[in-house]
Amino acid sequence: MSYSNFHSHTVFCDGECTAEEMVCAAIARGSPALGLSGHSPLPGDPHWCMTEQSAARYRAELERLKAEYGGKIELLMGIEQDYLSETPTDEYDFVIGSLHLMARGGEVLEVDWHVGRLEEIVTRHYGGDALAVAEDYYSRLPDMARKIKPTVVGHFDLINKFNEGGQLFDTANLRYRRAATDALAAMLERCRVLEVNTGAMYRNGRSEPYPQPWLLRELCARGGEVILSSDSHDTASLCHKFSEMEELLRSVGFKRRLTLTKNGFSEVSL
């Protein structure tokens, strides 16, 4: 089966490849569609985000690529909109709503930068209680969905990125599971589509996608929908482990997944 990915980054933000290289790689692997999704501009212009100027160049380049490669692949121009971004999203074909940063105590806290930074956040801002960081993260997700009105929710449990093997907190702990399931229930009132994201499996050696399998089971039970995402920052990672993700989705109860087209979502049977 040929898979399509709708979460892809390029040199316009923190990706390693040009937009054209990503498009050509997707065509070479037989993907019927590709969605690019630059990180939205943020105050202070963090190095991993587009600026307003580079976002304009990104949009112009995507329009050029659509015209040049439109006969070979359906190309969609997206944006990964962070909770703290105020950039309008009207010009994009789809919007991934994400929460990478939390404003707290006059500081902006990066929850997915590196494990040392997260450990520092736990110590300095949460009195050493790593579960409190997770609770705070999840408490903000429903408002992210309200504010951004995303097409798809990105890496729902991103707070778990550096927690392989439970090194920071126990995801089976009642506090963690209550915070995550409460956020999921509230967020599904705003957006019913979550990505199954394999990006950290490729880049960080994680054994599980976002969301974890128990959360996918909860999502299925609550009538949510899923779309496959490799959160690619290079051509080699496009559609990483998608066949394994389909097996996982079947095992937790899903009968279908979604894919994106220029006319909206379409269904793929599992």
RODO-2510 file (C-alpha; in nm, 4 decimals, decimal comma):
residues 270
     n   res          X          Y          Z
     1     m     0,0000     0,0000     0,0000
     2     s     0,1149     0,3534    -0,0753
     3     y     0,0883     0,5875     0,2234
     4     s     0,0632     0,9647     0,2460
     5     n     0,1985     1,1864     0,5222
     6     f     0,0498     1,5214     0,6240
     7     h     0,2969     1,6418     0,8880
     8     s     0,6254     1,7389     0,7240
     9     h     0,8861     2,0066     0,7936
    10     t     1,1385     2,1674     0,5610
    11     v     1,4264     2,4140     0,5743
    12     f     1,1679     2,6903     0,6068
    13     c     1,1560     2,5905     0,9768
    14     d     1,3489     2,3056     1,1458
    15     g     1,3480     2,0481     0,8668
    16     e     1,6646     1,9212     0,7002
    17     c     1,5408     1,9116     0,3392
    18     t     1,3895     2,1585     0,0978
    19     a     1,0201     2,1504     0,0192
    20     e     1,0978     2,0276    -0,3329
    21     e     1,3149     1,7453    -0,1983
    22     m     1,0279     1,6346     0,0259
    23     v     0,7830     1,6438    -0,2642
    24     c     1,0131     1,4466    -0,4953
    25     a     1,0791     1,1862    -0,2243
    26     a     0,7055     1,1400    -0,1691
    27     i     0,6522     1,0968    -0,5423
    28     a     0,9380     0,8440    -0,5598
    29     r     0,7816     0,6321    -0,2853
    30     g     0,4449     0,6372    -0,4615
    31     s     0,2569     0,8558    -0,2151
    32     p    -0,0672     0,9850    -0,3668
    33     a    -0,0514     1,2992    -0,1498
    34     l     0,1810     1,4992     0,0749
    35     g     0,1077     1,7664     0,3290
    36     l     0,3815     2,0101     0,4301
    37     s     0,3328     2,1884     0,7619
    38     g     0,5778     2,4581     0,8632
    39     h     0,5990     2,5569     1,2295
    40     s     0,3986     2,8752     1,2837
    41     p     0,5776     3,2003     1,3663
    42     l     0,6086     3,2734     1,7387
    43     p     0,7103     3,5803     1,9396
    44     g     1,0875     3,6081     1,9520
    45     d     1,1239     3,4002     1,6336
    46     p     1,2545     3,0732     1,7848
    47     h     1,5024     2,9025     1,5533
    48     w     1,2698     2,6057     1,4936
    49     c     0,9811     2,8191     1,3650
    50     m     0,9117     3,0102     1,0466
    51     t     0,9235     3,3869     1,0691
    52     e     0,6499     3,5946     0,9090
    53     q     0,8886     3,6560     0,6184
    54     s     0,9888     3,2924     0,5690
    55     a     0,6234     3,1873     0,6025
    56     a     0,5431     3,4086     0,3038
    57     r     0,8264     3,2445     0,1079
    58     y     0,7017     2,9013     0,2183
    59     r     0,3533     2,9739     0,0833
    60     a     0,4937     3,1011    -0,2464
    61     e     0,7128     2,7933    -0,2840
    62     l     0,4220     2,5591    -0,2109
    63     e     0,2143     2,7281    -0,4787
    64     r     0,5026     2,6834    -0,7244
    65     l     0,5399     2,3164    -0,6323
    66     k     0,1662     2,2580    -0,6640
    67     a     0,1808     2,3934    -1,0176
    68     e     0,4919     2,1959    -1,1124
    69     y     0,4084     1,8594    -0,9527
    70     g     0,0297     1,8686    -0,9391
    71     g     0,0010     1,6005    -1,2068
    72     k     0,2093     1,3566    -0,9991
    73     i     0,0953     1,4130    -0,6409
    74     e    -0,1708     1,6021    -0,4483
    75     l     0,0207     1,8619    -0,2506
    76     l    -0,1407     2,0320     0,0492
    77     m    -0,0023     2,3422     0,2191
    78     g    -0,0390     2,3205     0,5958
    79     i     0,0844     2,4883     0,9097
    80     e     0,1627     2,3472     1,2527
    81     q     0,0094     2,6152     1,4691
    82     d     0,1439     2,6387     1,8228
    83     y    -0,0863     2,7328     2,1117
    84     l     0,1103     3,0534     2,1734
    85     s     0,1110     3,1637     1,8094
    86     e    -0,1157     3,4471     1,6952
    87     t    -0,0491     3,4014     1,3234
    88     p    -0,3622     3,3790     1,1058
    89     t    -0,4098     3,0394     0,9401
    90     d    -0,6697     3,1256     0,6735
    91     e    -0,4259     3,0864     0,3830
    92     y    -0,3459     2,7220     0,4589
    93     d    -0,5124     2,4028     0,3362
    94     f    -0,5014     2,2434     0,6824
    95     v    -0,3915     2,3250     1,0362
    96     i    -0,2182     2,0981     1,2878
    97     g    -0,2834     2,2263     1,6392
    98     s     0,0071     2,1644     1,8778
    99     l     0,1371     2,2640     2,2187
   100     h     0,5172     2,2825     2,2353
   101     l     0,5388     2,5735     2,4794
   102     m     0,3705     2,6708     2,8071
   103     a     0,3746     3,0241     2,9488
   104     r     0,4195     3,0087     3,3270
   105     g     0,5534     3,2529     3,5806
   106     g     0,6629     3,5012     3,3170
   107     e     0,8652     3,2384     3,1294
   108     v     0,8017     3,0293     2,8209
   109     l     0,8666     2,6639     2,8978
   110     e     0,9684     2,4306     2,6133
   111     v     0,8311     2,0866     2,6950
   112     d     0,9942     1,9053     2,4011
   113     w     1,3335     2,0699     2,3580
   114     h     1,5561     1,8164     2,5389
   115     v     1,5372     1,6029     2,8506
   116     g     1,7683     1,8303     3,0516
   117     r     1,5425     2,1294     2,9883
   118     l     1,2363     1,9317     3,0922
   119     e     1,4076     1,8161     3,4118
   120     e     1,4979     2,1790     3,4840
   121     i     1,1336     2,2799     3,4326
   122     v     1,0201     2,0085     3,6747
   123     t     1,2633     2,1292     3,9414
   124     r     1,2349     2,5080     3,9015
   125     h     0,8652     2,5489     3,8257
   126     y     0,6876     2,2443     3,9709
   127     g     0,8762     2,1672     4,2911
   128     g     1,0188     1,8446     4,1534
   129     d     0,6753     1,6989     4,0758
   130     a     0,6979     1,5721     3,7160
   131     l     0,3347     1,4618     3,7196
   132     a     0,2349     1,8228     3,7889
   133     v     0,4042     1,9255     3,4633
   134     a     0,2029     1,6634     3,2771
   135     e    -0,1184     1,7784     3,4465
   136     d    -0,0479     2,1392     3,3516
   137     y     0,0290     2,0390     2,9920
   138     y    -0,2949     1,8447     2,9554
   139     s    -0,5000     2,1184     3,1195
   140     r    -0,4052     2,3527     2,8319
   141     l    -0,4857     2,1206     2,5399
   142     p    -0,8636     2,1817     2,5311
   143     d    -0,8037     2,5570     2,5130
   144     m    -0,5479     2,5003     2,2369
   145     a    -0,8214     2,3267     2,0355
   146     r    -1,0672     2,6071     2,1155
   147     k    -0,8241     2,8789     2,0125
   148     i    -0,6714     2,7220     1,7015
   149     k    -0,9690     2,5208     1,5692
   150     p    -0,7280     2,2693     1,4149
   151     t    -0,7969     2,0290     1,1338
   152     v    -0,5891     1,7723     1,3256
   153     v    -0,4494     1,7672     1,6798
   154     g    -0,0728     1,7119     1,6764
   155     h     0,1185     1,4708     1,9062
   156     f    -0,1446     1,4729     2,1810
   157     d     0,0852     1,3365     2,4553
   158     l     0,4018     1,5226     2,3562
   159     i     0,4797     1,5691     2,7263
   160     n     0,5760     1,2003     2,7205
   161     k     0,8543     1,2566     2,4625
   162     f     1,1480     1,2124     2,7032
   163     n     0,9765     0,9598     2,9269
   164     e     1,0689     0,6304     2,7628
   165     g     1,0473     0,3597     3,0276
   166     g     0,8885     0,6003     3,2761
   167     q     1,2140     0,7801     3,3588
   168     l     1,0323     1,1010     3,4588
   169     f     0,6815     0,9882     3,5579
   170     d     0,4582     0,6831     3,5465
   171     t     0,1989     0,7044     3,2693
   172     a    -0,0040     0,4377     3,4516
   173     n    -0,0365     0,6686     3,7539
   174     l    -0,3981     0,7704     3,8210
   175     r    -0,3067     1,1406     3,8202
   176     y    -0,1510     1,1133     3,4752
   177     r    -0,4334     0,9097     3,3282
   178     r    -0,7026     1,1338     3,4717
   179     a    -0,5331     1,4458     3,3320
   180     a    -0,4888     1,2877     2,9876
   181     t    -0,8389     1,1415     2,9597
   182     d    -1,0030     1,4604     3,0877
   183     a    -0,8128     1,6584     2,8254
   184     l    -0,9062     1,4091     2,5560
   185     a    -1,2757     1,4236     2,6413
   186     a    -1,2817     1,8047     2,6462
   187     m    -1,0756     1,8404     2,3318
   188     l    -1,2919     1,6022     2,1297
   189     e    -1,5717     1,8555     2,1645
   190     r    -1,3586     2,0913     1,9503
   191     c    -1,1641     1,8561     1,7200
   192     r    -1,2280     1,4854     1,6699
   193     v    -0,9160     1,3991     1,4669
   194     l    -0,5810     1,3148     1,6269
   195     e    -0,2652     1,2176     1,4450
   196     v    -0,0878     0,8904     1,5175
   197     n     0,2603     1,0394     1,5098
   198     t     0,5735     0,8272     1,4603
   199     g     0,8197     1,1167     1,4587
   200     a     0,9787     1,0421     1,7965
   201     m     1,0053     0,6735     1,7064
   202     y     1,2252     0,7772     1,4142
   203     r     1,4237     1,0616     1,5738
   204     n     1,4331     0,9760     1,9443
   205     g     1,4152     0,5986     1,9488
   206     r     1,0804     0,5836     2,1254
   207     s     0,9039     0,2489     2,1240
   208     e     0,5533     0,3948     2,0950
   209     p     0,3857     0,6650     1,8877
   210     y     0,1929     0,9662     2,0070
   211     p    -0,0624     0,8949     2,1464
   212     q     0,0297     0,5858     2,3481
   213     p    -0,1763     0,2727     2,2750
   214     w    -0,3925     0,3084     2,5874
   215     l    -0,4874     0,6602     2,4774
   216     l    -0,5664     0,5365     2,1277
   217     r    -0,8002     0,2824     2,2857
   218     e    -0,9686     0,5646     2,4792
   219     l    -0,9934     0,7717     2,1616
   220     c    -1,1560     0,4866     1,9743
   221     a    -1,4035     0,4234     2,2559
   222     r    -1,5012     0,7922     2,2538
   223     g    -1,5639     0,8005     1,8783
   224     g    -1,2546     0,9962     1,7803
   225     e    -1,0771     0,9650     1,4454
   226     v    -0,7107     0,9189     1,3499
   227     i    -0,4761     1,0114     1,0676
   228     l    -0,1243     0,8727     1,0205
   229     s     0,1662     1,1151     1,0615
   230     s     0,5428     1,0751     1,0497
   231     d     0,6198     1,4332     1,1588
   232     s     0,9027     1,4164     0,9066
   233     h     1,2015     1,6474     0,9178
   234     d     1,3814     1,4658     0,6349
   235     t     1,2930     1,2548     0,3327
   236     a     1,3964     0,9208     0,4854
   237     s     1,1346     0,9408     0,7605
   238     l     0,8320     0,9906     0,5360
   239     c     0,5570     0,7443     0,6374
   240     h     0,7827     0,5829     0,8996
   241     k     0,6285     0,2604     1,0403
   242     f     0,2841     0,3340     0,8963
   243     s     0,2057    -0,0339     0,8338
   244     e     0,2855    -0,1101     1,1999
   245     m     0,0614     0,1782     1,3051
   246     e    -0,2272     0,0311     1,1090
   247     e    -0,1775    -0,2961     1,2961
   248     l    -0,1805    -0,1039     1,6247
   249     l    -0,4980     0,0807     1,5303
   250     r    -0,6747    -0,2439     1,4467
   251     s    -0,5624    -0,3937     1,7778
   252     v    -0,7232    -0,1117     1,9815
   253     g    -1,0503    -0,1231     1,7908
   254     f    -1,0286     0,1154     1,4955
   255     k    -1,1949     0,0025     1,1731
   256     r    -1,0764     0,2962     0,9650
   257     r    -0,8331     0,5839     0,9515
   258     l    -0,8558     0,9160     0,7713
   259     t    -0,6480     1,0749     0,4993
   260     l    -0,6529     1,4341     0,3755
   261     t    -0,7449     1,5642     0,0325
   262     k    -0,7996     1,9146    -0,1001
   263     n    -1,1711     1,8538    -0,0413
   264     g    -1,1302     1,7429     0,3211
   265     f    -1,1000     1,4041     0,4871
   266     s    -1,1600     1,0705     0,3231
   267     e    -1,1762     0,7279     0,4892
   268     v    -0,9417     0,4319     0,4522
   269     s    -1,0526     0,0921     0,5832
   270     l    -0,8137    -0,0912     0,8147
***
